[in-house]
Amino acid sequence: MAGGRGLFLLVTAVDVGDRSGADLRRLQPRQGQAPPGRVDLAVIGVLQIAALVYGLHTVFIARPVAMVFEVERMRLVVANDVAVDELPKALPTFRSLPRPARG
Protein backbone atom coordinates (compact mmCIF):
# COMPACT_ATOMS: atom_id res chain seq x y z
CA MET A 1 0.00 0.00 0.00
CA ALA A 2 2.80 2.41 0.84
CA GLY A 3 5.53 0.93 -1.32
CA GLY A 4 7.36 -0.46 1.70
CA ARG A 5 9.11 -3.24 -0.19
CA GLY A 6 10.54 -0.73 -2.65
CA LEU A 7 11.60 1.53 0.22
CA PHE A 8 13.31 -1.40 1.94
CA LEU A 9 15.22 -2.31 -1.22
CA LEU A 10 16.20 1.31 -1.75
CA VAL A 11 17.50 1.72 1.81
CA THR A 12 19.45 -1.53 1.56
CA ALA A 13 20.94 -0.77 -1.85
CA VAL A 14 21.96 2.76 -0.94
CA ASP A 15 23.43 1.71 2.39
CA VAL A 16 25.44 -1.20 1.02
CA GLY A 17 26.41 0.34 -2.30
CA ASP A 18 27.32 3.80 -1.11
CA ARG A 19 29.27 2.80 1.94
CA SER A 20 31.07 -0.21 0.56
CA GLY A 21 32.41 1.73 -2.42
CA ALA A 22 33.86 4.47 -0.24
CA ASP A 23 35.24 1.97 2.25
CA LEU A 24 36.92 -0.13 -0.39
CA ARG A 25 38.71 2.95 -1.69
CA ARG A 26 39.95 3.64 1.81
CA LEU A 27 41.43 0.17 2.03
CA GLN A 28 43.85 0.93 -0.77
CA PRO A 29 46.78 2.69 0.86
CA ARG A 30 48.13 5.78 -0.84
CA GLN A 31 51.76 5.83 -1.69
CA GLY A 32 53.79 6.37 1.47
CA GLN A 33 50.92 5.52 3.84
CA ALA A 34 50.44 2.43 5.94
CA PRO A 35 47.31 0.34 5.29
CA PRO A 36 44.45 0.82 7.74
CA GLY A 37 44.63 -1.27 10.90
CA ARG A 38 42.06 -3.62 12.38
CA VAL A 39 40.61 -0.90 14.60
CA ASP A 40 40.02 1.33 11.58
CA LEU A 41 38.26 -1.48 9.72
CA ALA A 42 36.22 -2.37 12.81
CA VAL A 43 35.04 1.25 13.18
CA ILE A 44 34.01 1.32 9.51
CA GLY A 45 32.15 -1.97 9.93
CA VAL A 46 30.34 -0.79 13.05
CA LEU A 47 29.29 2.44 11.33
CA GLN A 48 27.96 0.49 8.35
CA ILE A 49 25.96 -1.84 10.56
CA ALA A 50 24.59 1.09 12.58
CA ALA A 51 23.49 2.85 9.38
CA LEU A 52 21.81 -0.31 8.12
CA VAL A 53 20.01 -0.86 11.44
CA TYR A 54 18.82 2.75 11.43
CA GLY A 55 17.52 2.37 7.87
CA LEU A 56 15.71 -0.86 8.69
CA HIS A 57 14.22 0.73 11.83
CA THR A 58 12.93 3.61 9.72
CA VAL A 59 11.28 1.17 7.31
CA PHE A 60 9.76 -0.73 10.27
CA ILE A 61 8.17 2.31 11.94
CA ALA A 62 6.86 3.61 8.61
CA ARG A 63 5.05 0.35 7.81
CA PRO A 64 1.32 0.60 7.07
CA VAL A 65 -0.93 -0.82 9.78
CA ALA A 66 -4.42 0.14 8.59
CA MET A 67 -6.40 1.63 5.74
CA VAL A 68 -9.21 3.71 7.26
CA PHE A 69 -12.10 5.70 5.87
CA GLU A 70 -11.98 9.34 6.94
CA VAL A 71 -15.02 11.52 6.10
CA GLU A 72 -14.68 11.45 2.28
CA ARG A 73 -11.41 9.64 1.64
CA MET A 74 -9.31 6.62 2.48
CA ARG A 75 -6.22 7.19 4.61
CA LEU A 76 -3.24 4.95 5.13
CA VAL A 77 -2.20 4.82 8.81
CA VAL A 78 1.45 3.98 9.46
CA ALA A 79 2.83 2.53 12.69
CA ASN A 80 4.36 5.76 14.00
CA ASP A 81 0.98 7.57 13.62
CA VAL A 82 -0.61 5.31 16.26
CA ALA A 83 -0.62 6.45 19.89
CA VAL A 84 0.60 3.23 21.51
CA ASP A 85 -0.26 4.41 25.03
CA GLU A 86 -3.94 4.64 23.99
CA LEU A 87 -4.17 1.13 22.51
CA PRO A 88 -5.53 -0.43 25.77
CA LYS A 89 -8.59 1.85 25.43
CA ALA A 90 -9.43 0.43 21.98
CA LEU A 91 -11.72 -2.49 21.21
CA PRO A 92 -10.04 -5.87 21.88
CA THR A 93 -9.53 -6.50 18.17
CA PHE A 94 -7.50 -3.31 17.78
CA ARG A 95 -5.33 -3.40 20.91
CA SER A 96 -2.14 -4.36 19.11
CA LEU A 97 -0.42 -3.28 15.93
CA PRO A 98 -0.28 -5.87 13.17
CA ARG A 99 3.10 -7.44 12.45
CA PRO A 100 4.76 -6.78 9.09
CA ALA A 101 3.86 -9.21 6.33
CA ARG A 102 6.47 -11.78 5.41
CA GLY A 103 7.51 -12.72 1.93
Long-range contacts (C-beta under 8 A, 24 or more apart in sequence): 1-64, 1-67, 1-76, 2-62, 2-63, 2-64, 2-76, 2-78, 4-59, 4-62, 4-63, 4-64, 4-100, 7-59, 7-62, 8-56, 8-59, 11-55, 11-56, 11-58, 11-59, 12-52, 12-55, 14-55, 15-48, 15-51, 15-52, 15-55, 16-52, 19-47, 19-48, 19-51, 20-48, 23-48, 60-100, 63-100, 65-97, 65-98, 66-98
